[in-house]
Amino acid sequence: EVAISDSISIKKDQNPRDFYLCTNREDFELLAKSPFNVVLQENSPKKDNGSLSWAAIDNNVRYINIETRLGWLSMQKRMLVYIEKNLQ
């Protein structure tokens, strides 16, 4: 996702396969302060790959997705808790 993102925040101590993907710059700025990786996709791509994030951008929908390694439920839970506590 890094290559097709508008901004990224990758933490040294985090696996790059665990990250938030968001389409709203304010969400990105807040999540970039978190202990987790985050990528921002706020502009429609030249070639649509069918991702929900691109549909959200095209329809002006606030969108956040959590991507983690297969079976990494504890990471998913920590990331969800952070969103729940910090995003409005």
MARBA-754290 format. One record per residue (C-alpha): x, y, z; residue number from 1; residue in one letter. Coordinates in pm, 1 decimal, padded with zeros to 6 digits. Example, Ala and Ser with C-alpha at 12.3 -4.5 7.8 and 13.67 -1.06 7.14 Angstrom:
<atoms>
        c1        c2        c3  num  residuo
   01230.0  -00450.0   00780.0    1        a
   01367.0  -00106.0   00714.0    2        s
</atoms>
This chain:
<atoms>
        c1        c2        c3  num  residuo
   00000.0   00000.0   00000.0    1        e
   00292.9   00235.4   00057.4    2        v
   00358.3   00286.4  -00314.4    3        a
  -00001.0   00396.8  -00382.2    4        i
  -00046.9   00607.2  -00068.9    5        s
  -00034.1   00985.5  -00036.3    6        d
   00133.5   00984.5   00307.6    7        s
   00276.3   00719.5   00536.7    8        i
   00385.4   00683.4   00897.9    9        s
   00582.9   00363.9   00954.9   10        i
   00717.3   00300.2   01304.5   11        k
   01060.4   00138.6   01349.0   12        k
   00935.9  -00112.5   01604.9   13        d
   00623.5  -00219.0   01411.0   14        q
   00586.9  -00480.3   01138.9   15        n
   00508.3  -00298.8   00811.5   16        p
   00231.9  -00551.2   00738.1   17        r
   00030.8  -00422.6   01036.9   18        d
  -00121.0  -00083.0   00962.8   19        f
  -00423.2   00142.4   00944.7   20        y
  -00536.4   00256.9   00602.1   21        l
  -00741.3   00575.7   00605.1   22        c
  -00886.5   00819.3   00352.2   23        t
  -00917.3   01126.7   00574.0   24        n
  -00612.9   01347.6   00642.0   25        r
  -00733.0   01440.9   00993.9   26        e
  -00762.3   01071.6   01080.6   27        d
  -00415.6   01013.8   00935.2   28        f
  -00262.5   01295.7   01142.1   29        e
  -00412.6   01155.9   01461.7   30        l
  -00323.8   00794.3   01382.3   31        l
   00032.2   00894.1   01286.2   32        a
   00078.3   00988.0   01654.5   33        k
  -00025.8   00637.9   01759.6   34        s
   00217.8   00352.3   01818.3   35        p
   00089.8   00190.0   01496.8   36        f
   00171.0   00224.5   01126.9   37        n
  -00070.2   00421.1   00909.4   38        v
  -00106.6   00504.3   00541.3   39        v
  -00323.4   00774.5   00386.5   40        l
  -00498.9   00732.7   00054.2   41        q
  -00692.7   01053.4  -00009.0   42        e
  -00669.4   01092.6  -00387.2   43        n
  -00830.1   00869.5  -00646.4   44        s
  -00578.1   00656.8  -00831.7   45        p
  -00516.7   00678.3  -01204.5   46        k
  -00612.4   00311.8  -01227.6   47        k
  -00880.2   00185.8  -00986.4   48        d
  -00795.8  -00155.4  -00841.3   49        n
  -01142.9  -00210.4  -00694.7   50        g
  -01042.0  -00142.8  -00332.8   51        s
  -01301.1  -00017.2  -00086.9   52        l
  -01070.0   00271.8  -00002.0   53        s
  -01091.6   00401.7  -00360.2   54        w
  -01471.8   00374.2  -00355.0   55        a
  -01473.3   00565.1  -00024.7   56        a
  -01257.2   00840.9  -00175.1   57        i
  -01476.4   00869.2  -00484.2   58        d
  -01791.2   00890.4  -00269.7   59        n
  -01645.5   01117.8   00000.2   60        n
  -01688.6   00854.8   00272.5   61        v
  -01468.8   00850.5   00581.8   62        r
  -01294.4   00512.7   00578.2   63        y
  -01047.1   00335.8   00806.7   64        i
  -00932.0  -00020.6   00758.0   65        n
  -00707.5  -00228.8   00981.0   66        i
  -00460.9  -00456.2   00803.3   67        e
  -00270.2  -00712.8   01009.2   68        t
  -00089.3  -01037.0   00953.7   69        r
  -00307.2  -01346.8   00930.8   70        l
  -00403.4  -01469.0   01277.0   71        g
  -00276.9  -01157.8   01457.9   72        w
  -00598.7  -01100.8   01654.5   73        l
  -00422.6  -00939.1   01951.2   74        s
  -00282.8  -00666.8   01722.0   75        m
  -00624.7  -00611.3   01564.0   76        q
  -00776.2  -00566.8   01909.3   77        k
  -00508.1  -00318.3   02020.6   78        r
  -00556.4  -00115.6   01704.2   79        m
  -00935.6  -00114.9   01743.5   80        l
  -00907.1  -00002.0   02106.2   81        v
  -00684.0   00287.7   01999.4   82        y
  -00936.3   00401.6   01737.9   83        i
  -01224.1   00369.3   01982.1   84        e
  -01046.7   00583.7   02243.2   85        k
  -00899.9   00848.1   02013.1   86        n
  -01120.9   00907.4   01709.1   87        l
  -01444.8   01100.7   01713.3   88        q
</atoms>
